[in-house]
């Protein structure tokens, strides 16, 4: 398990865990790096992910590995800008945080697989995982406070499946995996229920 790599040194948990990890798959090194975007309100406990990651790439320059980046950011524009800033320098950039999967899997000509947001794994029939009644009331009456409670019931799993060439280590494909329970029709789930 990894945590955001670009936590500020002053953040009390910055020394716990690691923000980048290399594992082996079929004897191929696969690096997974997690970064926290500047658009996530985290009380200033993260550094600028663009500057931080630029410096990190200089440190690992020349390493032959598949490098997958999980960019946890609020805005789609930040995730999209990150793709173009580091296009061709990493194997994949997978956006996370907004809970709703986007429909924009691509592989750039320079060889970076990308999706703006993978989506969440959790309750399928809430509002971004939260109990829907309370969240709906928040939109009707924004002046009222509310406590975010998890939605119970059917679940969903969101992920992506990527394939890489074993010689070039470049991505060959990126496909969304979305499995949801409890809907009459779901274009991603072959067994929708009545």
Backbone bond lengths (Angstrom), bond angles and torsions (degrees), N, CA, C in turn:
res aa  C-N    CA-C-N  psi(-1)  N-CA   C-N-CA  omega(-1)  CA-C   N-CA-C  phi
1 X - - - 1.441 - - 1.530 107.97 -
2 X 1.325 114.77 138.19 1.457 119.52 177.84 1.525 109.55 -120.14
3 X 1.313 114.76 163.44 1.467 121.81 178.63 1.529 107.16 -124.93
4 X 1.329 118.45 172.03 1.464 118.65 179.01 1.535 111.73 -54.50
5 X 1.315 115.39 129.46 1.459 122.69 -176.44 1.523 111.56 -75.19
6 X 1.312 117.23 -29.70 1.460 121.37 -172.85 1.528 113.02 -99.11
7 X 1.321 117.49 36.83 1.463 120.18 173.81 1.526 109.09 -68.84
8 X 1.315 116.93 142.66 1.464 121.04 176.43 1.521 109.52 -63.30
9 X 1.322 116.57 143.45 1.468 120.33 178.79 1.517 111.59 -61.50
10 X 1.327 117.34 -26.62 1.468 120.87 -179.97 1.532 112.61 -76.75
11 X 1.324 117.50 -14.01 1.466 120.76 179.57 1.521 108.93 -70.60
12 X 1.329 116.34 131.60 1.466 120.38 -171.02 1.524 114.18 -61.88
13 X 1.322 118.70 -20.51 1.464 120.07 -179.17 1.527 112.96 -104.14
14 X 1.325 117.54 10.13 1.464 120.19 -173.96 1.525 113.58 -65.00
15 X 1.309 118.09 -22.09 1.465 120.71 -179.01 1.526 112.84 -88.95
16 X 1.327 117.09 -8.88 1.462 120.45 -179.07 1.522 110.40 -84.61
17 X 1.303 116.50 135.36 1.453 120.78 176.29 1.512 113.24 68.57
18 X 1.317 114.88 -166.75 1.454 121.31 -179.97 1.521 109.06 -136.93
19 X 1.310 116.62 153.39 1.454 121.31 -179.02 1.513 113.94 -100.87
20 X 1.321 116.72 -5.72 1.464 121.01 176.52 1.522 107.72 -146.83
21 X 1.306 115.85 140.04 1.466 120.31 -175.55 1.522 108.71 -144.88
22 X 1.332 116.24 140.17 1.457 121.47 176.35 1.522 108.51 -107.97
23 X 1.325 115.53 127.82 1.461 121.81 174.37 1.524 107.20 -120.40
24 X 1.314 116.93 168.83 1.453 121.04 179.85 1.526 109.70 -112.82
25 X 1.324 115.82 133.73 1.462 122.12 176.13 1.525 107.42 -133.11
26 X 1.326 116.94 114.51 1.471 121.67 -175.44 1.525 110.37 55.99
27 X 1.313 116.24 39.83 1.468 124.24 -179.52 1.530 113.28 65.47
28 X 1.309 117.27 15.12 1.466 121.63 177.10 1.523 107.88 -105.38
29 X 1.341 118.37 127.40 1.465 119.36 177.12 1.531 111.32 -69.85
30 X 1.322 114.94 129.44 1.463 121.78 178.57 1.524 107.38 -122.50
31 X 1.317 116.15 115.79 1.464 121.77 178.57 1.528 108.86 -96.76
32 X 1.328 115.97 133.56 1.462 122.07 173.37 1.522 107.00 -118.31
33 X 1.324 116.01 125.72 1.461 122.68 -179.59 1.520 108.59 -122.72
34 X 1.328 116.74 134.60 1.464 121.61 176.26 1.519 108.67 -111.67
35 X 1.328 116.06 129.74 1.463 121.83 177.51 1.518 109.53 -126.38
36 X 1.314 115.73 146.06 1.458 122.73 177.52 1.525 107.89 -102.61
37 X 1.318 116.58 120.53 1.457 121.06 -178.44 1.513 112.73 -69.18
38 X 1.318 115.28 160.61 1.465 119.87 179.52 1.524 111.60 -72.88
39 X 1.338 117.44 -18.63 1.467 120.61 -179.64 1.528 113.03 -81.15
40 X 1.326 117.87 -4.06 1.467 120.86 176.14 1.524 108.12 -87.94
41 X 1.338 118.02 120.25 1.471 119.34 179.94 1.529 110.54 -71.95
42 X 1.323 115.94 97.92 1.467 121.07 -176.27 1.525 110.09 -123.47
43 X 1.330 116.31 32.42 1.468 123.76 176.68 1.533 112.94 55.11
44 X 1.311 116.21 33.67 1.457 119.82 177.30 1.515 114.52 70.30
45 X 1.320 117.19 19.11 1.467 120.23 -178.27 1.524 113.03 -87.18
46 X 1.342 117.17 5.99 1.451 120.10 175.32 1.524 109.29 -122.60
47 X 1.322 115.13 152.98 1.461 120.68 174.93 1.529 108.64 -90.09
48 X 1.310 116.89 171.43 1.459 122.06 177.98 1.529 108.91 -63.01
49 X 1.323 116.60 116.87 1.467 119.99 -174.49 1.529 112.15 -66.60
50 X 1.316 118.47 -29.60 1.463 121.11 179.33 1.533 110.72 -67.77
51 X 1.331 116.76 -50.10 1.468 120.54 179.85 1.523 111.14 -66.17
52 X 1.320 116.14 -44.31 1.464 121.16 -179.22 1.526 110.56 -59.65
53 X 1.330 116.57 -47.38 1.458 120.09 -176.09 1.525 111.67 -70.21
54 X 1.329 117.44 -34.84 1.469 120.46 176.05 1.522 110.80 -57.60
55 X 1.334 116.14 -46.18 1.470 120.64 179.21 1.521 111.00 -64.99
56 X 1.331 116.49 -40.44 1.462 119.58 -179.76 1.526 111.25 -64.25
57 X 1.321 117.58 -41.09 1.464 119.73 178.76 1.526 111.55 -61.71
58 X 1.324 117.58 -33.93 1.467 120.47 175.63 1.525 110.49 -63.52
59 X 1.340 116.89 -38.25 1.470 121.58 -179.46 1.524 112.49 -66.10
60 X 1.326 117.55 -34.27 1.470 119.83 -175.81 1.528 112.27 -104.82
61 X 1.325 116.85 11.82 1.465 121.11 -177.83 1.524 110.95 -53.22
62 X 1.321 115.70 136.47 1.457 121.20 177.72 1.516 114.83 90.76
63 X 1.327 118.34 -8.94 1.469 120.40 178.01 1.521 108.86 -72.91
64 X 1.322 115.37 135.06 1.467 120.64 178.56 1.521 108.01 -94.76
65 X 1.330 116.10 103.09 1.459 121.17 -177.64 1.518 109.66 -159.26
66 X 1.314 115.01 157.65 1.457 120.47 167.39 1.519 105.45 -80.35
67 X 1.326 117.62 130.63 1.465 120.91 -177.47 1.529 108.75 -124.27
68 X 1.332 115.51 112.36 1.462 123.02 -179.75 1.521 108.47 -107.13
69 X 1.332 116.47 126.29 1.463 121.96 -179.86 1.525 109.22 -110.12
70 X 1.334 116.08 126.21 1.468 122.82 171.16 1.521 106.06 -97.84
71 X 1.333 116.57 107.14 1.467 120.99 179.05 1.521 108.30 -99.03
72 X 1.325 115.57 107.56 1.462 122.75 -177.86 1.522 107.54 -91.99
73 X 1.344 116.28 97.95 1.466 120.67 -174.02 1.523 110.44 -141.32
74 X 1.322 114.89 152.97 1.468 121.37 -177.25 1.526 112.68 -76.84
75 X 1.313 117.32 -46.15 1.463 119.10 -171.88 1.524 112.20 -94.73
76 X 1.325 114.28 142.22 1.461 119.26 176.84 1.523 110.46 -66.22
77 X 1.331 117.47 -32.17 1.465 120.29 -179.33 1.526 111.60 -65.26
78 X 1.329 117.84 -37.93 1.467 119.70 178.36 1.528 110.48 -65.34
79 X 1.324 116.48 -42.29 1.465 119.81 179.81 1.522 110.62 -65.96
80 X 1.335 117.01 -41.00 1.451 120.86 179.43 1.529 111.32 -66.92
81 X 1.326 117.29 -40.64 1.471 120.99 176.69 1.525 110.79 -63.11
82 X 1.335 116.76 -37.42 1.464 121.11 179.16 1.533 110.22 -63.01
83 X 1.341 116.09 -40.23 1.467 119.07 176.21 1.518 110.40 -56.00
84 X 1.328 116.89 -51.18 1.462 119.30 -174.79 1.528 112.24 -73.32
85 X 1.313 117.97 -25.57 1.468 120.44 175.97 1.527 111.43 -70.09
86 X 1.341 117.08 -34.11 1.468 120.68 -174.34 1.528 112.58 -119.45
87 X 1.311 116.27 17.75 1.457 122.58 178.85 1.527 110.84 -57.13
88 X 1.323 115.99 128.36 1.459 121.36 179.48 1.513 114.39 82.75
89 X 1.335 118.18 -8.79 1.465 121.78 -179.96 1.528 112.53 -97.07
90 X 1.332 116.61 -17.70 1.469 122.01 176.87 1.521 108.06 -133.33
91 X 1.325 116.19 162.77 1.462 121.20 -176.33 1.517 112.88 -78.76
92 X 1.333 116.82 -37.09 1.466 120.36 -177.46 1.518 110.40 -153.91
93 X 1.321 115.58 144.75 1.464 123.08 172.31 1.522 106.18 -125.16
94 X 1.331 115.34 116.37 1.459 121.81 -178.13 1.519 108.37 -113.95
95 X 1.310 116.89 112.86 1.453 120.77 178.27 1.520 111.14 -77.06
96 X 1.331 115.48 144.64 1.463 121.92 175.79 1.525 108.50 -141.16
97 X 1.298 117.40 170.48 1.457 128.37 170.28 1.523 114.33 119.21
98 X 1.324 119.62 -38.66 1.459 119.33 -171.69 1.527 113.67 -83.27
99 X 1.320 118.35 -2.25 1.464 125.24 173.22 1.518 115.21 75.51
100 X 1.318 118.57 -25.13 1.461 121.28 -176.74 1.529 108.72 -101.99
101 X 1.347 117.91 122.49 1.463 119.10 -177.94 1.527 111.73 -67.18
102 X 1.319 115.20 140.28 1.464 120.43 176.13 1.526 109.14 -94.57
103 X 1.302 115.94 162.58 1.461 122.15 -175.16 1.526 109.32 -112.48
104 X 1.350 116.61 56.38 1.462 119.39 -172.88 1.526 113.52 -138.96
105 X 1.327 117.44 37.48 1.469 119.93 177.15 1.525 109.92 -62.29
106 X 1.332 116.43 126.82 1.466 121.66 177.61 1.527 109.26 -141.82
107 X 1.311 114.94 161.31 1.464 122.34 165.87 1.521 105.19 -125.17
108 X 1.317 116.62 121.64 1.464 120.65 -177.96 1.533 110.18 -72.57
109 X 1.331 117.69 159.74 1.461 120.16 176.28 1.536 112.65 -58.22
110 X 1.333 116.60 -27.35 1.469 120.63 179.64 1.528 112.38 -80.65
111 X 1.334 117.68 -8.85 1.460 120.82 172.92 1.510 116.66 98.54
112 X 1.325 118.36 36.50 1.464 121.26 173.81 1.526 108.51 -117.56
113 X 1.340 116.35 122.72 1.467 121.46 173.97 1.525 107.47 -79.41
114 X 1.346 116.32 145.94 1.465 119.53 -173.83 1.518 111.36 -151.47
115 X 1.342 114.93 143.27 1.460 123.37 165.33 1.526 106.23 -144.38
116 X 1.333 116.81 138.12 1.461 120.34 -177.90 1.521 111.91 -66.56
117 X 1.325 118.01 -42.24 1.470 120.07 175.27 1.519 110.48 -149.61
118 X 1.320 115.54 124.38 1.464 122.56 -179.70 1.520 110.82 -67.81
119 X 1.321 117.82 -32.17 1.458 121.80 -174.85 1.510 110.24 100.16
120 X 1.320 116.21 174.39 1.461 120.09 -174.98 1.521 111.67 -107.62
121 X 1.297 114.20 159.10 1.456 122.41 169.10 1.513 106.19 -108.75
122 X 1.325 116.64 124.38 1.460 120.84 -176.82 1.512 110.44 161.55
123 X 1.341 117.51 -151.30 1.462 120.98 -178.50 1.534 111.96 -62.68
124 X 1.343 116.35 135.45 1.464 121.14 -176.01 1.519 113.65 -88.73
125 X 1.322 118.09 -25.84 1.459 118.88 -171.38 1.526 113.39 -114.78
126 X 1.316 116.32 23.95 1.453 120.73 173.11 1.511 109.56 -101.52
127 X 1.312 116.28 -165.66 1.460 122.00 173.89 1.522 106.07 -107.81
128 X 1.302 116.38 109.79 1.471 125.53 -171.74 1.531 111.84 44.71
129 X 1.312 115.92 39.12 1.462 121.73 177.22 1.508 114.63 94.68
130 X 1.331 116.64 -15.81 1.464 120.64 -178.12 1.517 112.22 -88.36
131 X 1.307 114.65 158.05 1.467 121.36 177.94 1.524 107.74 -60.16
132 X 1.314 116.17 122.38 1.465 120.50 -166.92 1.521 114.63 -68.63
133 X 1.323 118.90 -34.69 1.466 120.48 -176.82 1.525 111.35 -59.88
134 X 1.328 117.05 -47.02 1.464 120.83 -179.69 1.514 112.77 -63.72
135 X 1.321 116.65 -39.37 1.463 120.17 -179.31 1.528 110.48 -71.13
136 X 1.323 117.08 -40.37 1.469 120.05 177.21 1.529 110.04 -60.83
137 X 1.326 117.06 -43.12 1.469 120.82 178.47 1.527 111.25 -61.81
138 X 1.329 116.94 -34.02 1.469 120.74 177.74 1.529 110.70 -62.20
139 X 1.328 117.07 -36.45 1.464 119.81 178.63 1.528 111.98 -74.63
140 X 1.327 116.93 -33.90 1.468 119.76 175.62 1.529 111.30 -70.51
141 X 1.333 115.77 -40.66 1.468 121.55 -174.45 1.529 109.61 -130.42
142 X 1.339 118.32 76.21 1.464 120.98 -174.65 1.524 114.28 -63.08
143 X 1.329 117.69 -20.70 1.465 120.13 -179.51 1.529 112.00 -74.13
144 X 1.310 117.28 -18.88 1.469 120.52 179.26 1.524 110.04 -82.95
145 X 1.293 116.26 143.13 1.458 120.21 174.47 1.519 110.43 -80.69
146 X 1.297 115.96 163.40 1.458 119.71 174.76 1.521 108.88 -154.74
147 X 1.305 115.00 160.86 1.460 121.70 176.85 1.519 107.31 -111.00
148 X 1.319 116.40 127.00 1.458 120.86 179.24 1.524 109.29 -73.47
149 X 1.302 115.58 116.86 1.461 122.22 177.40 1.523 108.21 -112.74
150 X 1.337 118.66 146.34 1.464 119.48 178.13 1.526 111.70 -70.42
151 X 1.318 116.09 145.06 1.463 122.07 175.29 1.524 107.94 -78.13
152 X 1.306 117.71 139.13 1.465 120.93 174.52 1.525 108.46 -98.04
153 X 1.319 116.27 168.29 1.460 120.34 176.74 1.509 113.21 109.99
154 X 1.336 116.29 -151.19 1.460 121.27 -175.59 1.533 112.37 -55.65
155 X 1.326 114.67 153.31 1.467 120.87 -175.29 1.527 110.97 -117.58
156 X 1.320 114.26 168.48 1.458 120.70 174.26 1.517 109.61 -140.26
157 X 1.324 114.53 155.23 1.458 122.01 174.60 1.516 106.97 -128.82
158 X 1.316 116.79 127.62 1.466 121.84 176.24 1.523 108.46 -122.60
159 X 1.317 115.49 134.79 1.457 121.23 -179.51 1.530 107.74 -160.47
160 X 1.311 116.37 -176.42 1.460 121.14 169.59 1.523 108.16 -133.22
161 X 1.308 115.21 152.01 1.458 122.16 174.69 1.520 106.55 -114.09
162 X 1.328 115.65 122.08 1.460 120.40 179.96 1.516 109.53 -119.06
163 X 1.318 115.53 145.71 1.457 121.79 174.59 1.525 107.58 -121.52
164 X 1.341 115.81 138.51 1.462 121.43 -178.69 1.520 109.89 -123.00
165 X 1.316 116.73 146.13 1.454 122.01 174.22 1.527 108.44 -71.11
166 X 1.317 117.46 129.05 1.465 121.12 -175.29 1.522 112.99 -71.32
167 X 1.317 118.40 -19.98 1.464 120.91 178.44 1.531 111.46 -89.22
168 X 1.321 116.13 -55.08 1.468 120.07 -176.17 1.525 112.61 -82.98
169 X 1.333 117.04 -19.04 1.471 125.21 -175.07 1.531 112.15 64.38
170 X 1.320 117.25 15.50 1.466 122.11 177.56 1.530 109.40 -86.20
171 X 1.336 117.02 150.14 1.465 119.12 178.42 1.527 111.72 -69.03
172 X 1.325 114.62 141.45 1.464 122.05 176.37 1.526 109.91 -102.78
173 X 1.335 115.42 -37.31 1.466 119.33 -178.53 1.522 110.25 -152.23
174 X 1.324 114.90 155.87 1.463 122.92 171.92 1.525 106.16 -143.38
175 X 1.313 116.09 122.45 1.464 121.92 -177.19 1.520 109.44 -130.69
176 X 1.335 117.31 137.68 1.466 118.68 175.74 1.523 110.81 -72.72
177 X 1.320 115.48 145.66 1.462 122.24 169.63 1.519 105.51 -118.01
178 X 1.311 115.97 115.21 1.461 121.18 -179.97 1.520 107.32 -132.97
179 X 1.310 115.88 115.11 1.462 121.71 178.69 1.519 107.02 -122.46
180 X 1.323 116.21 117.76 1.467 120.85 -178.41 1.519 109.83 -127.16
181 X 1.322 115.26 143.98 1.457 121.92 176.03 1.525 109.97 -103.23
182 X 1.331 115.39 154.83 1.452 120.73 165.11 1.509 118.45 86.55
183 X 1.325 119.03 13.56 1.458 120.47 178.23 1.524 110.00 -112.99
184 X 1.315 116.58 146.91 1.464 120.87 177.95 1.529 110.11 -66.61
185 X 1.334 116.57 -41.44 1.455 121.05 176.18 1.520 108.44 -135.53
186 X 1.320 115.90 136.40 1.462 122.24 176.29 1.519 106.31 -148.42
187 X 1.308 117.82 115.38 1.467 120.35 -175.06 1.521 113.36 -60.28
188 X 1.340 117.59 -21.77 1.458 120.48 -178.27 1.520 113.37 -93.91
189 X 1.312 118.13 -21.60 1.465 121.43 -175.82 1.523 109.73 -105.66
190 X 1.330 117.48 115.66 1.461 119.96 -176.72 1.526 114.30 -67.00
191 X 1.321 117.83 -20.65 1.462 120.58 -177.12 1.520 110.44 -112.21
192 X 1.311 117.68 62.52 1.462 120.77 175.66 1.516 108.71 -67.48
193 X 1.333 116.17 149.47 1.464 120.48 -175.87 1.515 111.10 -105.22
194 X 1.311 115.46 159.71 1.483 121.10 175.79 1.495 110.75 -86.93
